[in-house]
Amino acid sequence: MKINKLNSIILLGLIAIISILVAQLLWTKEAFTLEQKKLSQKTHIALLEVARKLYKGTNHELPAQNPVQKIANDYYIVNIDNDFEPDILEFYLKTEFKKMNITTDFEYAMYNCQSDEMIYGNYISLSEKGRGKQSVHFPKHKNLVYYFAIRFPNETSYLFSSMRFWFILSIALILILLIYVYSIFTLLQQKKYSELQRDFINNMTHEFKTPLSSILIASKYLSEQTPIKEDKKLHTYTNIIINQSYKLNNHIEKILNIAKSDSAPLELKKETTLIVPVIEETIENIQLKYPEASIRIETLSNEYQIETDVFHFTNLVYNLLDNAVKYCNDKPEITITIAIENTCLKLAFIDNGIGISPKNISFIFDKFYRAKNEKSNEVAGFGLGLYYVKEICHLHNWKIKAANNSTNGMTITLSIPYKK
């Protein structure tokens, strides 16, 4: 099965993020082990210093053998071959732990194995959360006379809190992975729906064109018959059928062109052309359809030239003028201004129509979008005209902007890169 470019990018992105996530989790595990070793080392040093202080001032010396033994990750015993007071032990433990920056709760117990009992035990809380816990129990160790034991009941949570940054980073990566997977799923769904929509439009329009062609042929034949020509009403009705059939055919062609451009980009045949003559020719065509429309060009020069596909540029201008005329309650008055601003040729279409609500103006170039207004029920269409205009501008690397006028109507401005 051949994997297309999109699927390859998705797969590579997914592999990259999963690899980063796995590496991050491994680093987090290593960091936890390292933090555990650091705590163990600091605890060992602190307890050794406590033992040294307990021996100080007595007639015993610190033994050559290390008195500190680690029984478990959170449990240590320190052999002291001498009697000592609980208060002194607690003071030394707090002092040395503070020096070593060990800030987790701990509990300690003192044993005298000669009497076979725990002499003293206490829970030392360094946070409000742990205060009040006084139950202390430690196992006894043989072959020791006087010793004390230390346990860190919250060692795991303490280590986790010291690694907060690592866990936040890991959670962030997991969220990124989930968002990526969701985005890819959404993208594939949209791609699927887009293909279904395009196939539906293609099939629907092709199915419409066959009976429409038959209607046009029959209507033209009918209009040429003598009884029809002699009857004004029948001749009028026949012309209505023909005109509306042509209009419907134009809509179908427009839908087919849009569907085609979605599946494969339109190919532009650019050539250097004078912009004013093209616009003037388009104005003549639009005034055949709307004789009442008043359209004028304001420009300082008729010699402005641009690189464009003349066919698509003509359709672009026609669509903008057609829209301006259709969405107007009064006599349509349209001004086309052409001017140079910095390195751009500004082509503005200013009309006196009904305008559009400011909240909807950003959607007018969307496919199949038709704003709800007083003319939307009167004007036939599919909301593809301005979408086509935007696509042509995009292919030319032009910018297009729409804005309401201060009084009435709206202005659509094209910014075309221009070299003198």
C-alpha positions in Angstrom: 0.0 0.0 0.0 1.5 3.3 -1.1 1.7 5.8 1.7 1.0 9.4 0.6 2.9 12.4 1.8 0.4 13.5 4.4 0.3 10.0 6.0 4.2 10.0 6.0 4.3 13.4 7.8 1.7 12.2 10.4 3.5 9.0 11.0 6.9 10.7 11.4 5.4 13.3 13.8 3.8 10.6 15.9 7.0 8.6 16.1 9.0 11.7 17.0 6.6 12.7 19.8 6.4 9.2 21.2 10.2 8.9 21.2 10.6 12.2 23.0 8.0 11.1 25.6 9.7 7.7 26.2 13.0 9.5 26.5 11.5 12.0 29.0 10.0 9.2 31.1 13.4 7.4 31.2 15.1 10.6 32.2 12.5 11.1 34.9 13.1 7.6 36.2 16.9 8.2 36.2 16.3 11.6 37.9 14.2 9.9 40.6 16.9 7.3 41.3 19.5 10.1 41.5 17.4 12.1 43.9 17.0 9.0 46.0 20.8 8.5 46.1 21.3 12.2 47.0 18.9 12.0 49.9 20.6 8.8 51.1 24.0 10.4 51.0 22.9 13.6 52.8 21.1 11.5 55.4 24.2 9.3 55.9 26.4 12.4 56.4 24.0 14.0 58.8 23.6 10.9 60.9 27.4 10.4 61.0 27.7 13.9 62.3 25.0 13.3 64.9 26.9 10.1 66.1 30.2 12.1 66.3 28.5 14.8 68.4 26.9 12.1 70.7 30.4 10.6 71.3 32.0 14.0 71.9 32.5 14.7 75.6 32.3 11.1 76.6 35.0 8.6 77.5 34.3 6.7 74.3 35.6 7.4 70.8 33.9 7.1 67.5 34.5 3.6 66.3 36.5 3.0 63.2 33.6 1.0 61.7 30.8 3.2 60.3 28.1 3.3 62.9 25.4 4.3 60.3 23.6 1.4 58.5 21.0 1.8 55.8 18.4 -1.0 56.4 15.9 0.2 53.7 15.4 3.2 51.4 13.6 5.1 54.2 15.1 3.4 57.3 18.5 3.9 59.0 20.0 2.8 62.3 23.0 4.3 64.1 24.9 2.3 66.7 26.0 4.4 69.7 28.0 2.4 72.3 26.9 4.8 75.1 23.8 6.1 76.8 22.4 9.4 75.6 19.4 11.7 76.2 16.4 11.9 73.8 16.3 15.7 73.9 19.9 16.0 72.9 19.4 13.4 70.1 16.4 15.3 68.7 18.3 18.6 68.8 21.2 17.2 66.9 19.0 15.5 64.4 17.1 18.7 63.6 20.3 20.7 63.4 22.1 18.3 61.1 19.1 17.7 58.8 18.6 21.4 58.5 22.3 21.8 57.5 21.9 19.2 54.8 18.6 20.7 53.6 16.5 17.6 54.5 13.1 19.1 55.0 10.8 16.0 55.1 9.1 14.7 58.2 11.0 12.0 60.1 10.5 9.7 63.2 13.2 8.4 65.5 13.4 5.8 68.2 16.0 5.0 70.9 16.7 1.4 72.0 18.5 -0.3 74.9 18.7 -3.9 73.9 20.0 -4.8 77.4 16.5 -4.0 78.7 14.9 -5.3 75.5 12.8 -2.2 75.0 12.5 1.0 73.1 13.4 3.7 75.5 11.9 6.7 73.6 10.3 7.4 70.2 8.9 10.6 68.6 7.5 11.8 65.3 9.1 15.1 64.1 6.8 17.0 61.7 8.3 19.8 59.6 4.9 20.6 58.1 1.5 21.4 59.4 0.0 18.5 57.5 2.0 15.9 59.5 1.6 17.4 63.0 -0.2 15.2 65.6 1.2 11.9 64.4 2.9 10.3 67.5 2.7 6.6 66.8 6.2 5.3 66.4 7.3 1.6 66.0 10.6 0.2 64.9 11.9 -3.4 64.7 14.7 -4.2 67.2 18.1 -5.2 66.1 20.3 -7.9 67.7 24.0 -7.4 68.7 23.4 -3.7 69.4 23.2 -2.2 72.9 22.5 1.5 72.5 21.3 2.7 69.2 18.8 4.9 67.6 16.8 4.5 64.4 15.5 7.0 61.8 12.7 6.6 59.4 11.3 8.9 56.7 7.6 8.0 56.3 7.0 10.5 53.5 10.2 9.9 51.5 8.5 9.0 48.2 6.2 12.1 48.2 9.2 14.2 49.3 11.3 13.0 46.4 8.4 13.5 44.0 8.0 17.1 45.2 11.7 17.8 44.6 11.2 16.6 41.1 8.2 18.7 40.3 9.7 20.2 37.2 10.4 16.8 35.6 6.8 15.7 36.2 5.3 18.9 34.9 7.4 18.5 31.7 6.3 14.8 31.3 2.7 15.8 31.8 3.1 18.6 29.2 4.6 16.1 26.7 1.7 13.7 27.3 -0.8 16.5 26.7 1.0 17.5 23.5 0.9 13.9 22.3 -2.9 13.7 23.1 -3.5 17.0 21.3 -1.4 15.9 18.4 -3.4 12.6 18.1 -6.7 14.4 18.4 -5.6 17.0 15.8 -4.6 14.3 13.4 -7.9 12.4 14.0 -9.8 15.6 13.3 -7.7 16.4 10.2 -8.3 12.9 8.8 -12.1 13.2 9.5 -12.2 16.6 7.8 -10.3 15.2 4.8 -12.7 12.4 4.6 -15.7 14.7 4.8 -14.1 17.0 2.2 -13.6 14.1 -0.2 -17.2 13.0 0.3 -18.5 16.6 -0.2 -16.4 16.9 -3.4 -17.6 13.6 -4.8 -21.2 14.5 -4.0 -20.9 17.9 -5.7 -19.3 16.4 -8.8 -21.9 13.6 -9.1 -24.8 16.0 -8.4 -23.7 18.7 -10.9 -23.0 16.1 -13.6 -26.4 14.6 -13.0 -28.0 18.1 -13.3 -26.2 19.0 -16.5 -27.6 16.1 -18.6 -31.3 17.0 -18.1 -30.5 20.7 -18.2 -28.9 20.3 -21.7 -32.1 18.6 -22.9 -34.2 21.4 -21.5 -32.1 24.0 -23.3 -32.2 22.2 -26.6 -35.9 21.6 -26.4 -36.6 25.2 -25.3 -34.5 26.7 -28.1 -36.3 24.5 -30.6 -39.6 25.4 -29.1 -38.9 29.2 -29.3 -38.2 28.9 -33.0 -41.7 27.5 -33.8 -44.1 29.8 -35.6 -47.0 29.4 -33.1 -44.7 30.3 -30.2 -43.3 33.4 -32.0 -46.8 34.6 -32.8 -48.0 34.2 -29.2 -46.3 36.9 -27.1 -47.1 35.1 -23.8 -45.8 31.8 -24.9 -42.7 33.4 -26.4 -42.1 35.3 -23.1 -42.4 32.1 -21.1 -40.1 30.2 -23.5 -37.5 32.9 -23.1 -37.8 32.7 -19.3 -37.2 29.0 -19.5 -34.1 29.5 -21.7 -32.7 32.4 -19.6 -33.2 30.6 -16.3 -31.7 27.4 -17.7 -28.6 29.4 -18.7 -28.4 30.9 -15.2 -28.7 27.4 -13.7 -26.0 26.1 -16.0 -23.7 29.0 -15.0 -24.2 28.0 -11.3 -23.4 24.4 -12.0 -20.3 25.4 -13.9 -19.2 27.5 -11.0 -19.7 24.7 -8.5 -17.8 22.3 -10.8 -14.9 24.8 -11.0 -14.7 25.2 -7.3 -14.9 21.4 -6.7 -12.1 21.0 -9.3 -9.9 23.6 -7.6 -10.4 21.8 -4.3 -9.0 18.5 -5.7 -6.2 20.1 -7.7 -4.9 23.7 -7.6 -6.0 25.9 -10.6 -3.2 26.4 -13.1 -2.6 30.1 -13.9 -1.3 31.2 -17.2 0.2 34.5 -16.3 1.1 37.2 -18.7 1.8 40.9 -18.5 -1.4 42.8 -19.3 -2.8 46.3 -19.0 -5.3 46.3 -16.1 -7.6 49.2 -17.2 -8.7 47.7 -20.6 -9.5 44.4 -18.9 -11.7 46.1 -16.4 -13.4 48.3 -19.0 -14.3 45.2 -21.1 -15.7 43.5 -17.9 -17.8 46.6 -17.1 -19.3 46.5 -20.6 -20.3 42.9 -20.1 -21.8 43.6 -16.6 -23.8 46.5 -18.0 -25.4 44.3 -20.6 -26.8 42.3 -17.7 -27.5 45.4 -15.5 -28.1 48.4 -17.8 -29.1 50.6 -14.8 -25.7 50.2 -13.1 -23.3 53.2 -13.0 -19.7 52.0 -13.0 -16.7 54.3 -13.3 -12.9 53.9 -13.0 -10.7 56.5 -11.2 -7.1 56.2 -12.0 -4.1 58.4 -12.6 -2.8 56.3 -15.5 -4.2 53.8 -18.0 -0.8 52.2 -18.3 -0.7 50.1 -15.1 0.5 46.5 -15.9 0.3 43.4 -13.8 1.3 39.8 -14.1 -1.9 37.8 -14.1 -4.0 35.1 -15.7 -6.4 37.3 -17.8 -9.2 34.7 -17.8 -9.3 34.4 -14.0 -8.7 38.1 -13.4 -11.7 38.9 -15.7 -13.9 36.5 -13.7 -12.6 38.0 -10.5 -13.6 41.5 -11.5 -16.9 40.3 -12.9 -17.8 38.5 -9.7 -17.0 41.6 -7.6 -19.1 43.9 -9.8 -21.9 41.4 -10.0 -22.1 41.1 -6.2 -22.0 44.9 -5.8 -24.9 45.3 -8.1 -27.1 42.5 -6.7 -26.8 43.6 -3.1 -28.0 47.2 -3.7 -31.4 48.7 -3.0 -30.9 51.9 -4.9 -29.5 52.6 -8.3 -26.1 50.8 -8.3 -23.2 53.1 -8.3 -19.7 51.5 -8.3 -16.4 53.2 -8.3 -13.2 51.3 -9.1 -10.1 53.2 -7.9 -6.6 52.2 -9.1 -3.6 53.7 -7.3 0.0 52.9 -6.3 0.8 52.7 -2.6 4.4 52.0 -1.6 5.2 48.8 -3.5 1.5 47.7 -4.1 -1.1 48.4 -6.7 -4.4 49.0 -4.8 -7.5 48.1 -6.7 -10.6 49.1 -4.7 -14.2 48.3 -5.6 -16.5 50.8 -3.8 -20.3 50.3 -3.9 -23.4 51.9 -2.5 -25.1 48.7 -1.5 -26.5 47.4 1.7 -23.1 46.5 3.2 -22.8 43.6 5.7 -22.9 43.2 9.5 -19.5 43.8 11.0 -19.7 40.5 12.9 -20.2 38.6 9.5 -17.7 40.5 7.3 -14.8 38.1 8.1 -16.9 35.2 6.7 -17.9 36.6 3.3 -14.9 34.8 1.5 -15.8 31.4 3.0 -17.1 28.7 0.7 -20.9 28.4 0.6 -21.3 31.3 3.0 -24.3 33.7 2.4 -25.0 36.4 4.9 -28.5 36.8 6.2 -29.8 40.1 5.1 -32.7 41.8 3.3 -31.5 40.8 -0.1 -30.4 37.2 0.6 -33.8 35.7 -0.3 -34.0 37.7 -3.5 -30.5 37.0 -4.8 -29.9 33.5 -6.1 -26.6 31.8 -5.6 -24.5 29.3 -3.6 -22.1 31.6 -1.8 -19.2 30.6 -4.2 -18.5 33.9 -6.0 -16.4 35.6 -3.3 -14.8 32.3 -2.4 -13.6 32.0 -6.0 -12.3 35.6 -5.8 -10.3 34.8 -2.7 -8.8 31.6 -4.2 -7.7 33.5 -7.3 -6.1 36.2 -5.1 -4.3 33.5 -3.1 -2.9 31.8 -6.2 -1.6 35.2 -7.4 -0.2 35.9 -3.9 -2.4 39.0 -3.7 -4.1 40.3 -0.6 -7.9 41.0 -0.4 -9.7 42.9 2.3 -13.4 43.8 2.8 -14.7 46.8 4.9 -17.9 48.6 5.3 -18.0 52.3 4.1 -18.6 55.1 6.6 -22.0 55.9 5.0 -23.4 52.9 3.0 -22.1 50.1 1.0 -18.7 48.4 1.3 -15.3 48.4 -0.2 -13.3 45.4 -1.4 -9.6 46.1 -1.9 -7.0 44.1 -3.7 -3.3 44.6 -2.9 -1.2 43.5 -5.9 2.6 43.6 -5.7 3.8 46.1 -8.2 7.1 46.9 -9.9 7.5 50.1 -11.8 
